Amino acid sequence: MKTPLQPKQNKRACIDVVQRIIPPRSVVHCFPFFTGEIELELLRGDRFVVGHTHQYVVYEFWRCLMADPLRVSEVIKHFSPLNEVRIFQMLQRKWPEYKDPFVRSGIFFLLNHHSTTGMISSGEFDPRPVAPTALTRIRQFKPTNFHLQFDKESDFIKEAQNITDDSYMIIHGGNYHLDVLQEGVNLGYEETPVSHDGVRELFISKRNPTLLIYNYHPRLLRIYGEHSIQLLNKYGRETTNAAQCKEVVIANF
């Protein structure tokens, strides 16, 4: 199924590749869970997917949507159309302060759609209206074989280390950078910091079949050169041309 959120700058081209790699009827743990773009597509083929997050606002949005999608839809209608920069910027600052979780969830959705980056607490204003198909996905949201896990650990790598069965794991690495460059960076309520050194240690040490999904960075080829690496262009096709590479999928199996 399609996610109702807009990945935008984080939109993935590798979905078909990931579906080919992970067999039907597999159990898949995904860290950190946010837009659900890959996770919800993996439900095809009777896979059981567990989306892990320790960011409560992310957990809350999806829990509210699973509990009562029509109520979330009504909140979206109430705040629509969102067509003023001033209101958009005010909501970016104030949305966590609303007391009702369904109101927060409806605003979460609107900010995602109207942010140029797809993030909730950051991004410039995108004036384009919410697509009717996205609203339909909200109203009809009822996934099967999907579990949302709110992790207690603030470091998702520690939670991933607790997966001890033979299920698959997906780690969303995002943009690769040296960990030292992340120090002191302010993140939005919905964002999860990623220690790329920690991801590498986890990837090497885990016996679970694990996939890393990254935006292309040449350093990844040196770090993971001994593993299976697929370079994908923006259409999700494999390429050997680094200039055309958009994403990197790395497997330890």
N, C-alpha and C positions, 0 to 999 in steps of 0.2 A: 504494500500500500504506500501511497505518497504521503509525505509529511505535510502538515498544514503550514509549517514555518518556512521562511525563505532563507536558504543558506547564503545566498548572495556571494560575498567574497570568499566564503568557505565552501562554495558549491563543489561537489565531488564528481569527477569524471570516471572514477574507478569502480562504480557500483557493479557493473556487469562482470568485471574481473573478479571482484570479491565474491560475487555469487557463484562464479565458476570454481573458485578455489575451495569454498566452504560447502561441503556436501549437504544435500537435503537431510532433514531430520536431525541436524546437529544442534547442540546447545552452544550458544555464543554469548560470551560476556564482553561488553563494550565499555571502554573507559576513554575519556570522560564523556558522558552522554549529554547532548545539548539539543541540536535541531532534529535528530532522529532520521536524517536523510538516508543514511545507509542502513541503520537498524530496522526501520520499518519495511524497507525493501527486502531485507533478509527474511522477513516472515513468510515470503513466498517459499514454497518447497518444504513447508511444515517445520521450519527451523524454530527453535525456542530461543528467544533473545532476551537477555537481561541488560538493561541500560543502567549503568552506575554513575551516580553523581553525588558529590558532597555539597553542592551549591543548592541551598534550600529553595531559592527562587525558581531554579530550573525544575527541581522535584515538584514544587507546588504547582507550576503551570501544567505539567503533564498529569499530575494526580487530579487536579480540578477538571481537566479536559476528559480524563477517563471516567470520572465520577458523574459529570453532568455537562456534556458538550453543548446542550441547548442553552444552559445558563451562561456559559462562557460566550456563546454566540450573541445572546441578548446584551451582554456588556459591550461587546464589540460594536453592535448596532448603536448603542447609546452614545458612544464616544465618536462615532463616525458621522460625516467624513472628517478625517484629521487632515486639514488643509492649511493650517497656519503654522509657520515656523515657530512662533512664540509659544503656542500651545504644545507643540512637539518638544521643544527644549524644556519647558516646564515639567512635562511628564517624564522626560528622561531623568530629571533631578528628583522628582517627588513620587514616582510610582510605587516604591516600596513602602511609602507611608500610608497608603490607603489601608483601611482596617480589614476590609472584606477580601478573602483570598481569591474569590471569583472575579472581583473587580481588578485586583492586581494581575490576574491571569489574562483577562481581556486586554488590558493595557499592554502587558508583555507581548501579546500577539501583534497589536497595532504598532508598537515601537519596532518590533522586528521587521515588519513589512515596510515601514516608512523610514527606516535607517538605511543609509547607503551601504553600510557594512553588514547589515543583518544583526548587529549586536543590539542590546536593549538599552544600555546605559551610555552608549557612544555612537558616533556616526553622524553624518550630516543628514538634513531633511530630504527625503525623496517624496515629492508631491504626488506621485502616481497613486491612484486609488487601489485599494485591495481588490485583487482579482476575485470574481464570483466563485471560481473553482476552489480557491483557498477557503472561502466561507463555507462552501459545501463540505469540504474535508473536515472543517471544525464540527459542523452539525452532525456529520455521519461518523465521527471518530469512534471506532469500537474495535481496537486491535485484539487479535487472539494470539496466544502463544507469546505474549509479551509481558515482561515483569520489569517494573521500575524499582530500582534499589537505591535508597538513600543511605549512603555510607557514612559511618561515624568518623572515620579517619579523614583528616584534612589533606592528606597526601594520597592520591588515588593509586600510586604505585604500591603502597603498603596494603591496600585493599586487594589489588591484583595479585599480590603474593599469596593471599589467602585462598586463591582458587587452586584447589589441590586435585580435582578430578581430571578427566581427560577431555574436558570441553574446550572449545576454541576461544581465543581471546583476540579482540581488536583494540589496538591503542591508537587513538587519534593524536598524532604528534603535532599537526598544524605546521607552522613555520619553524624551521630549525634555526637555532641560534646557540651561541655559547651561554651556558647557565649564568655566568657572571654578568651578562648583559641584561638579564631579567631582574637583577637585584634593584630594589627601589622603584620598580615600575608599578604604577597604580592600575589596578584592574577593576572592571565593573563587577557588580554583584553576581552576574551570571557567568563570569569568566573563571576558568580553572588554570592556574599556573602549571607549566609542564617543565620538569627537570629532564632535559634530554640525556644527561649522563645517567640519571636514574632509570630512564626508559631503556637505555642500552644494557645496563646491568640486569634489569628485569628480563629483557628479551633473551639475553645469553643464558641466564640461569634457569628460566622456566622450562619445564618439560611439556607444558601445554602447547599445542600448535597455535602459534601466535602470529598475527599480522600487524605490522606497523604501517600506518598511512600518513604520509607526509606530503606537503608541497615540496616541489623539487628544490634541492640544494646540493651542489657538487660534493660537499663534505660528506654527505650521506653515503656516497659511493665508496669512499675510503673507509668509513667507519664500519660499514656492513658488507664490505666487498666479498667476504667469504660465504655470504648467505644468498638465498634466491632473491633477486631484485628485478622488478618490472618497472620500466620507465614508460609513462603514459602521456600522450598528448592531450589537448583539451577535449578531444572527442572520445577519450578513453581507449584509444588504440595504442598498442605497444610501439615504441620508437627507440632508435639508437641515437637520435639527434638531440643532444642536450639543449640546443636552442629551442626546440619544439616541446621539450618535456614540461609538463605541468605538475604531475604527481608521481610519487614513488610508492610502490607497494613492496614491502619487504617481508619475507616469510622465514621462519626458523624450521620449516619442515618441507 
